Amino acid sequence: MAETVTPTVDDTPPPASTRRERRGWYIYDWANSAFQSTVITVFLGPFLTTVAELAAGCELGADTCDGFVYPLGIKVAAGSYYPYLISLSVFLTVFVLPVIGAIADRSAHKKRLLGGAAFTGAGATILMAFVTGDRYLLGGALFLVANISFGAAIVVYNSFLPQLGGPDERDGISSRGWALGYLGGGVLLALNLAAITLFDNGDDPQRTLDLARWSIVSAGVWWALFTLVPLRWLRERPSVAALTGGGNLLTDGFRQLGHTIREIKKYPLTLYFLLAFLVFNDGIQTVITLSSQYGTEELRLEQSTLIVTILLVQFLAFGGALSLGALAARIGAWKTVLISLVLWTGVIIGAFRLPAEAPVPFMVLGAAIGLVLGGTQALSRSLFSQLIPAGKEGEYYGFYEISDKGTSWLGPLTFGLVFQLTSSYRVGLVSLLIFFVVGFLLLAAVPIRRAIVAAGNTPPRVL
């Protein structure tokens, strides 16, 4: 009779992360940020809006379009199609991402999960090459696959953060990752800007549309290529549950998620922070996601102006993430994020007052966004890592990612509804102020040190 072997678990702490391992983690931010900057922030909104307008019977290159499309028989204004798609993708991620996180916590092979999600999203992005003519449904379906996969990969990626450094190191690690991500996204955008400058004469709207499509495809190639580096350099650090679990990861993941949802009431302060983050970051992500559509449809700016502005945002966000990370080392991440939210309200008010067909004020506003954008996101991510009970990183980041990179839903839904009711992108934009005001008030009410201790963690020296 074969002897049954019981798996053993080594109680000694895992070895400290190496410089190579941390660099591998940073490089995934470099890889995936191309999707965020090139696809979500710049090209996809105007591209899919134009494709939807063609399907609605509007002429390519027309200044205005009051037509409608009918996905699944539902009447949708062509200008609202993309914001509604974003909201639908996030509705779906509400069910997908927490399960992915629970699976990641119980898997001894998180790098495989990271690679599978990343390559699926990159593949869907590359397939945007086939979204031609009025194929708005194909474009919408590929976007849903890409955006959900993007979020799933980020959940797994973020779950590595608590394993890479102690409480006093994570703000710096997270800030360097975000900074490198913005730099990588900026490099690809610069290459796309060069291509558009060389090949777009401005007189052929079809050529402009084609260049936008191939720029989107380039982000998928970039994403897939650079994902190979973290898959090589990151180290597997399986949890006790992963080493002793066995069974089916999918069913165990659902089971563990259900257990966590039942037990989550033990950490009300963590939930309160998460609520604050979901509110204010939904506003941030909506500004990022819909800025190109606002610039083209309301301000009537050329696509080259939008790309230059986003490039400015990307490179200033590199310095902004590092600068706010340094500020957090002096006054704490919590206070630094609160300061950044005050600045975000000023950004929304400034955007509402921007004159049409005036590229310089738009660029100045983009510079202001760049200075606060990276730091707000990086420090929120590292601060949340302090509030997660040990061994639950994937699950909690699954909930966190519901409103992280490119996955806001209340903001785009609000923006889309306001536009459909008022036909004004400006009114839609100013409606986003509520997210920053309420998010600030919620975050200010979190007793952050007590929340970290309640989660069983050691607070950093400065909060």
C-alpha positions as CSV (number, residue, x, y, z in Angstrom):
1,M,0.0,0.0,0.0
2,A,1.4,3.4,-1.0
3,E,2.3,5.6,1.9
4,T,0.4,8.9,2.1
5,V,2.7,11.9,2.1
6,T,1.5,14.9,4.0
7,P,2.8,18.2,2.7
8,T,4.9,20.1,5.1
9,V,5.1,23.8,5.5
10,D,8.3,25.6,6.4
11,D,7.5,28.1,9.2
12,T,10.7,30.1,8.6
13,P,10.1,33.5,7.0
14,P,10.7,33.8,3.2
15,P,13.9,35.3,2.1
16,A,14.0,39.0,1.5
17,S,13.2,40.1,-2.0
18,T,16.2,40.7,-4.3
19,R,16.9,43.8,-6.4
20,R,16.3,41.7,-9.5
21,E,12.9,40.5,-8.2
22,R,11.8,44.0,-7.5
23,R,12.9,45.2,-10.9
24,G,10.9,42.4,-12.5
25,W,7.9,43.6,-10.6
26,Y,8.5,47.2,-11.7
27,I,8.7,46.1,-15.4
28,Y,5.2,44.7,-15.4
29,D,4.0,48.3,-14.7
30,W,6.1,49.3,-17.7
31,A,4.4,46.6,-19.7
32,N,0.8,47.1,-18.8
33,S,0.8,50.9,-18.7
34,A,1.0,50.9,-22.5
35,F,-2.6,49.6,-22.5
36,Q,-3.7,52.2,-20.0
37,S,-2.0,55.2,-21.8
38,T,-2.2,54.3,-25.5
39,V,-5.5,52.4,-25.5
40,I,-7.6,53.6,-22.6
41,T,-6.5,57.2,-22.3
42,V,-5.8,58.3,-25.8
43,F,-7.0,56.2,-28.7
44,L,-9.8,53.8,-27.8
45,G,-12.4,56.4,-26.7
46,P,-12.3,58.5,-29.9
47,F,-11.8,55.3,-32.1
48,L,-14.8,53.3,-30.8
49,T,-16.9,56.5,-30.7
50,T,-16.1,57.1,-34.4
51,V,-16.8,53.4,-35.3
52,A,-20.2,53.7,-33.4
53,E,-21.0,56.9,-35.2
54,L,-20.3,55.2,-38.6
55,A,-22.7,52.4,-37.5
56,A,-25.2,55.1,-36.6
57,G,-25.1,56.4,-40.2
58,C,-23.0,59.5,-39.5
59,E,-20.4,60.6,-42.0
60,L,-16.8,60.0,-41.2
61,G,-15.1,63.2,-40.1
62,A,-18.4,65.0,-39.3
63,D,-18.2,67.6,-36.5
64,T,-21.4,66.4,-34.8
65,C,-23.4,63.2,-34.7
66,D,-26.8,62.7,-33.1
67,G,-27.2,59.1,-34.3
68,F,-27.9,56.0,-32.2
69,V,-26.7,52.4,-32.2
70,Y,-28.6,49.4,-31.0
71,P,-26.4,46.8,-29.3
72,L,-28.6,43.9,-28.2
73,G,-31.6,46.0,-29.3
74,I,-30.8,48.7,-26.7
75,K,-31.0,52.3,-28.0
76,V,-27.7,54.0,-27.2
77,A,-26.4,57.4,-28.3
78,A,-23.2,56.9,-30.3
79,G,-21.4,59.3,-28.1
80,S,-22.4,57.3,-25.0
81,Y,-21.4,53.9,-26.4
82,Y,-17.8,53.9,-25.0
83,P,-18.7,55.2,-21.5
84,Y,-21.4,52.5,-21.2
85,L,-18.9,49.9,-22.4
86,I,-16.6,50.9,-19.6
87,S,-19.4,50.6,-17.0
88,L,-20.3,47.2,-18.4
89,S,-16.7,45.9,-18.2
90,V,-16.5,47.0,-14.6
91,F,-19.8,45.4,-13.7
92,L,-18.4,42.1,-15.0
93,T,-15.1,42.6,-13.2
94,V,-17.0,42.9,-9.9
95,F,-17.7,39.1,-10.3
96,V,-14.4,38.1,-11.9
97,L,-11.6,40.0,-10.0
98,P,-12.3,38.9,-6.4
99,V,-12.4,35.3,-7.6
100,I,-9.1,35.7,-9.4
101,G,-7.7,37.2,-6.2
102,A,-8.9,34.2,-4.1
103,I,-7.4,31.8,-6.6
104,A,-4.1,33.7,-6.6
105,D,-3.9,33.4,-2.8
106,R,-4.3,29.6,-3.0
107,S,-2.1,29.1,-6.0
108,A,1.6,28.1,-5.8
109,H,2.0,29.4,-9.4
110,K,0.9,33.1,-9.3
111,K,3.3,33.9,-12.2
112,R,1.2,31.5,-14.4
113,L,-1.9,33.4,-13.5
114,L,-0.2,36.7,-14.2
115,G,1.0,35.5,-17.6
116,G,-2.4,34.0,-18.6
117,A,-4.3,37.1,-17.8
118,A,-1.8,39.4,-19.4
119,F,-1.4,37.5,-22.6
120,T,-5.2,37.1,-23.0
121,G,-5.6,40.9,-22.6
122,A,-2.7,41.6,-25.0
123,G,-4.2,39.2,-27.5
124,A,-7.6,40.9,-27.5
125,T,-5.9,44.2,-27.9
126,I,-3.9,43.0,-30.9
127,L,-7.2,41.7,-32.5
128,M,-8.4,45.3,-32.6
129,A,-6.7,45.2,-36.0
130,F,-9.9,43.7,-37.3
131,V,-12.2,46.4,-36.0
132,T,-12.8,48.2,-39.3
133,G,-15.7,50.0,-40.9
134,D,-18.8,50.0,-38.6
135,R,-17.8,46.9,-36.5
136,Y,-18.5,48.6,-33.2
137,L,-19.9,45.3,-31.6
138,L,-16.6,43.5,-32.4
139,G,-14.6,46.4,-30.9
140,G,-16.8,46.5,-27.8
141,A,-16.4,42.7,-27.3
142,L,-12.6,42.8,-27.7
143,F,-12.4,45.8,-25.3
144,L,-14.4,43.9,-22.6
145,V,-12.1,40.9,-22.9
146,A,-9.0,43.1,-22.8
147,N,-10.1,45.3,-19.9
148,I,-11.3,42.4,-17.7
149,S,-8.0,40.6,-18.4
150,F,-6.1,43.7,-17.7
151,G,-7.7,44.0,-14.3
152,A,-7.2,40.3,-13.5
153,A,-3.5,40.6,-14.2
154,I,-3.2,43.7,-12.0
155,V,-4.9,41.8,-9.1
156,V,-2.2,39.1,-9.3
157,Y,0.5,41.7,-9.8
158,N,-0.5,43.8,-6.8
159,S,-0.6,40.7,-4.6
160,F,3.2,40.4,-4.9
161,L,3.7,43.9,-3.3
162,P,3.4,42.9,0.4
163,Q,6.0,40.2,-0.3
164,L,8.5,42.6,-1.7
165,G,9.1,44.8,1.3
166,G,8.2,45.7,4.8
167,P,5.8,48.5,6.0
168,D,8.4,51.2,5.7
169,E,9.5,50.1,2.2
170,R,6.2,49.7,0.3
171,D,5.4,53.3,-0.4
172,G,8.8,53.6,-2.2
173,I,8.4,50.2,-4.0
174,S,4.9,51.1,-5.2
175,S,5.9,54.6,-6.2
176,R,8.9,53.3,-8.3
177,G,6.6,50.8,-10.0
178,W,4.0,53.5,-10.9
179,A,6.8,55.9,-12.0
180,L,8.3,53.3,-14.3
181,G,4.9,52.4,-15.7
182,Y,4.2,56.0,-16.7
183,L,7.6,56.2,-18.3
184,G,7.0,53.1,-20.3
185,G,3.5,54.3,-21.3
186,G,5.1,57.6,-22.4
187,V,7.7,55.9,-24.5
188,L,5.1,54.0,-26.6
189,L,3.0,57.1,-26.9
190,A,6.0,59.0,-28.2
191,L,6.5,56.3,-30.8
192,N,2.8,56.5,-31.8
193,L,3.0,60.3,-32.0
194,A,6.0,60.1,-34.3
195,A,4.1,57.7,-36.5
196,I,1.0,59.9,-36.7
197,T,3.1,63.0,-37.4
198,L,4.8,61.2,-40.3
199,F,1.8,59.5,-41.8
200,D,-1.3,61.6,-41.0
201,N,-1.8,64.5,-43.3
202,G,-5.0,65.7,-41.5
203,D,-7.1,65.7,-44.6
204,D,-8.0,62.0,-44.7
205,P,-10.2,60.9,-41.7
206,Q,-10.0,57.3,-42.8
207,R,-6.2,57.4,-42.5
208,T,-6.5,59.0,-39.0
209,L,-8.8,56.2,-38.0
210,D,-6.5,53.5,-39.3
211,L,-3.5,55.0,-37.5
212,A,-5.5,55.0,-34.3
213,R,-6.3,51.3,-34.8
214,W,-2.7,50.3,-35.3
215,S,-1.6,52.4,-32.4
216,I,-4.0,50.3,-30.2
217,V,-2.5,47.1,-31.7
218,S,1.0,48.3,-30.9
219,A,0.0,48.5,-27.2
220,G,-1.0,44.9,-27.2
221,V,2.3,43.9,-28.7
222,W,4.2,46.0,-26.1
223,W,2.2,44.5,-23.3
224,A,2.8,40.9,-24.3
225,L,6.5,41.5,-25.0
226,F,7.5,43.1,-21.8
227,T,5.4,40.7,-19.6
228,L,8.1,38.1,-20.4
229,V,10.5,39.9,-18.0
230,P,8.5,39.7,-14.8
231,L,7.5,36.1,-15.6
232,R,11.3,35.4,-15.6
233,W,12.5,37.5,-12.7
234,L,9.7,37.3,-10.1
235,R,9.9,34.6,-7.5
236,E,7.0,32.4,-6.4
237,R,6.2,32.9,-2.7
238,P,3.3,30.6,-2.1
239,S,1.2,31.1,1.1
240,V,0.5,28.4,3.6
241,A,-2.9,27.9,2.0
242,A,-1.3,27.4,-1.4
243,L,1.2,24.8,0.0
244,T,-1.4,22.8,1.9
245,G,-4.6,23.4,-0.1
246,G,-4.7,20.9,-2.9
247,G,-8.0,20.2,-4.7
248,N,-9.4,22.3,-7.5
249,L,-8.2,25.9,-7.5
250,L,-11.3,27.3,-9.1
251,T,-13.8,25.7,-6.7
252,D,-11.5,26.4,-3.8
253,G,-11.2,30.0,-4.9
254,F,-14.9,30.4,-4.9
255,R,-15.2,28.7,-1.5
256,Q,-12.4,30.9,0.0
257,L,-14.0,34.0,-1.5
258,G,-17.3,33.2,0.2
259,H,-15.5,32.6,3.5
260,T,-13.7,36.0,3.2
261,I,-16.9,37.8,2.5
262,R,-18.5,36.3,5.6
263,E,-15.4,37.1,7.7
264,I,-14.7,40.6,6.2
265,K,-16.8,42.3,8.9
266,K,-13.9,41.6,11.3
267,Y,-12.0,44.4,9.4
268,P,-14.5,47.3,9.1
269,L,-11.8,49.9,8.9
270,T,-10.2,48.2,5.9
271,L,-13.6,48.1,4.3
272,Y,-14.1,51.8,5.1
273,F,-10.8,52.7,3.4
274,L,-11.7,50.5,0.4
275,L,-15.0,52.4,0.1
276,A,-13.2,55.7,0.1
277,F,-10.8,54.5,-2.5
278,L,-13.5,53.1,-4.7
279,V,-15.2,56.5,-4.7
280,F,-12.3,58.9,-5.3
281,N,-10.4,56.6,-7.6
282,D,-13.5,56.1,-9.7
283,G,-13.4,59.8,-10.4
284,I,-9.7,59.7,-11.2
285,Q,-10.1,56.8,-13.6
286,T,-13.1,58.5,-15.3
287,V,-11.0,61.6,-15.9
288,I,-8.2,59.5,-17.4
289,T,-10.5,57.3,-19.5
290,L,-12.7,60.0,-21.0
291,S,-10.2,62.8,-21.3
292,S,-9.6,62.1,-25.0
293,Q,-13.3,61.9,-25.8
294,Y,-13.8,65.2,-24.0
295,G,-10.9,66.8,-25.9
296,T,-12.0,65.6,-29.3
297,E,-15.8,66.0,-29.0
298,E,-16.2,69.0,-26.7
299,L,-13.0,71.0,-27.1
300,R,-12.5,70.0,-30.8
301,L,-8.8,69.4,-30.4
302,E,-6.6,67.6,-32.9
303,Q,-5.5,64.1,-32.0
304,S,-1.9,65.2,-32.1
305,T,-2.6,67.7,-29.4
306,L,-4.2,65.0,-27.3
307,I,-1.2,62.7,-27.7
308,V,1.3,65.5,-26.8
309,T,-0.8,66.3,-23.7
310,I,-1.0,62.7,-22.6
311,L,2.8,62.4,-23.2
312,L,3.2,65.4,-20.9
313,V,1.0,63.7,-18.3
314,Q,3.0,60.5,-18.6
315,F,6.4,62.0,-18.1
316,L,5.4,64.4,-15.4
317,A,3.5,61.5,-13.6
318,F,6.9,59.7,-13.5
319,G,8.4,62.6,-11.5
320,G,5.1,63.2,-9.6
321,A,4.9,59.6,-8.4
322,L,8.5,59.8,-7.1
323,S,8.0,63.3,-5.6
324,L,4.8,62.4,-3.8
325,G,6.5,59.2,-2.6
326,A,9.2,61.3,-1.1
327,L,6.6,63.5,0.5
328,A,4.9,60.5,1.9
329,A,8.1,59.4,3.5
330,R,8.1,62.7,5.5
331,I,4.4,63.3,6.3
332,G,2.8,59.9,5.6
333,A,0.9,58.3,2.7
334,W,-2.5,59.0,4.1
335,K,-2.0,62.8,4.4
336,T,-0.3,62.9,1.0
337,V,-3.3,61.2,-0.7
338,L,-5.7,63.7,1.1
339,I,-3.7,66.6,-0.3
340,S,-3.7,65.1,-3.8
341,L,-7.6,64.9,-3.7
342,V,-7.8,68.6,-3.0
343,L,-5.7,69.2,-6.1
344,W,-7.9,66.9,-8.1
345,T,-11.0,69.0,-7.4
346,G,-9.1,72.0,-8.9
347,V,-8.3,69.9,-12.0
348,I,-12.0,69.2,-12.6
349,I,-13.0,72.9,-12.2
350,G,-10.2,73.9,-14.5
351,A,-11.2,71.3,-17.1
352,F,-14.8,72.6,-17.0
353,R,-13.6,76.1,-17.8
354,L,-11.3,75.2,-20.7
355,P,-12.0,77.1,-23.9
356,A,-12.6,75.1,-27.1
357,E,-10.0,74.8,-29.8
358,A,-7.3,76.1,-27.4
359,P,-4.5,73.5,-27.1
360,V,-2.2,75.4,-24.7
361,P,-4.6,75.6,-21.7
362,F,-5.4,71.9,-22.3
363,M,-1.7,71.0,-22.0
364,V,-1.3,73.1,-18.9
365,L,-4.1,71.2,-17.3
366,G,-2.5,68.0,-18.4
367,A,0.7,69.0,-16.6
368,A,-1.3,69.6,-13.4
369,I,-2.8,66.1,-13.7
370,G,0.6,64.5,-14.2
371,L,1.9,66.0,-11.0
372,V,-0.7,64.4,-8.8
373,L,-1.8,61.4,-10.8
374,G,0.9,58.9,-10.2
375,G,1.4,59.7,-6.5
376,T,-2.3,59.4,-5.7
377,Q,-2.5,55.9,-7.2
378,A,0.9,54.6,-6.0
379,L,0.4,55.7,-2.4
380,S,-3.2,54.4,-2.3
381,R,-1.9,51.0,-3.5
382,S,0.8,50.8,-0.9
383,L,-1.4,52.2,1.9
384,F,-4.0,49.5,1.2
385,S,-1.3,46.8,1.4
386,Q,-0.9,47.8,5.1
387,L,-4.7,47.1,5.7
388,I,-4.8,43.5,4.3
389,P,-4.7,40.5,6.7
390,A,-1.7,38.2,5.9
391,G,-2.4,35.6,3.2
392,K,-5.4,37.5,1.8
393,E,-3.5,39.8,-0.6
394,G,-5.0,38.5,-3.8
395,E,-8.6,38.5,-2.5
396,Y,-8.5,42.0,-1.1
397,Y,-6.7,43.4,-4.2
398,G,-9.5,41.8,-6.2
399,F,-11.9,44.1,-4.5
400,Y,-9.5,47.0,-4.8
401,E,-9.0,46.6,-8.5
402,I,-12.8,47.1,-9.1
403,S,-11.9,50.8,-9.2
404,D,-8.3,50.7,-10.2
405,K,-6.6,51.0,-13.6
406,G,-9.2,51.5,-16.3
407,T,-12.0,49.8,-14.3
408,S,-14.1,52.7,-13.0
409,W,-17.8,52.3,-13.5
410,L,-19.9,54.9,-11.5
411,G,-18.0,57.8,-13.1
412,P,-18.4,56.7,-16.7
413,L,-22.0,55.7,-16.1
414,T,-22.7,59.2,-14.5
415,F,-20.8,60.9,-17.4
416,G,-22.7,58.9,-20.0
417,L,-26.1,59.5,-18.5
418,V,-25.5,63.2,-18.0
419,F,-24.3,63.5,-21.6
420,Q,-27.4,61.6,-22.9
421,L,-29.7,63.9,-20.9
422,T,-27.9,67.2,-21.7
423,S,-25.8,66.6,-24.8
424,S,-23.0,68.5,-22.9
425,Y,-19.7,66.9,-22.2
426,R,-18.9,69.9,-19.9
427,V,-21.9,69.2,-17.6
428,G,-20.9,65.5,-17.6
429,L,-17.4,66.4,-16.5
430,V,-18.4,68.7,-13.7
431,S,-20.7,66.0,-12.3
432,L,-17.5,64.1,-11.4
433,L,-16.7,66.6,-8.6
434,I,-18.9,64.6,-6.2
435,F,-16.5,61.6,-6.4
436,F,-13.5,63.7,-5.2
437,V,-15.4,65.5,-2.5
438,V,-17.1,62.4,-1.0
439,G,-13.9,60.4,-1.4
440,F,-11.9,63.0,0.5
441,L,-14.4,63.0,3.4
442,L,-14.5,59.2,3.6
443,L,-10.7,58.9,3.6
444,A,-10.3,61.7,6.1
445,A,-12.6,59.8,8.5
446,V,-10.4,56.6,8.5
447,P,-8.3,56.2,11.6
448,I,-5.4,54.8,9.6
449,R,-3.1,53.6,12.3
450,R,-5.8,51.8,14.1
451,A,-7.0,50.2,10.8
452,I,-3.5,48.8,10.2
453,V,-3.2,47.3,13.7
454,A,-6.7,45.9,13.4
455,A,-5.6,44.0,10.3
456,G,-2.8,42.4,12.3
457,N,0.0,44.4,10.7
458,T,2.7,46.7,12.0
459,P,2.2,50.4,11.1
460,P,5.1,52.2,9.3
461,R,6.9,54.8,11.3
462,V,5.2,57.7,9.4
463,L,1.5,57.7,8.4
